[in-house]
Amino acid sequence: MAFLPEEARALPPPPLVNKVSAWLGAAGWAAALLGNGFSQRPVLTAGVHRQVLFATVGWVVGYFLAKRTEYIHAKQDREMFEYIRHHPEDFKTAGKKRIGELLEDFIPNR
């Protein structure tokens, strides 16, 4: 499947209720309502089966988009950490500083 490679199966699935699914489900429902309005039918009561279908399709598309987004972010994280592991000289940790070295001296303004 070109949309999601096989290595994405190792990732945990996203939750069924996520932001992307909710937004696209609401967009699908709104599209069905707009279709009713443009064809001069009762907006909320006509074609309830189409409203449910559009909302469900939007929800499923949102779920798979969330899944792909998580895969892309995991791939970028893996590549970044691999680079850091191979080039430790570019990512040296600074020595520990005491809190007194970080803060400026307090001088009251009068």
ABEGO torsion letter per residue (X at the ends): XAABBAAAAABBBBBABBAAAAAAAAAAAAAAAAAAAAAGBBAAABGAAAAAAAAAAAAAAAAAAAAAAAAAAAAAAAAAAAAAAABAAABBBBBBBBAAAABBBBBBBX
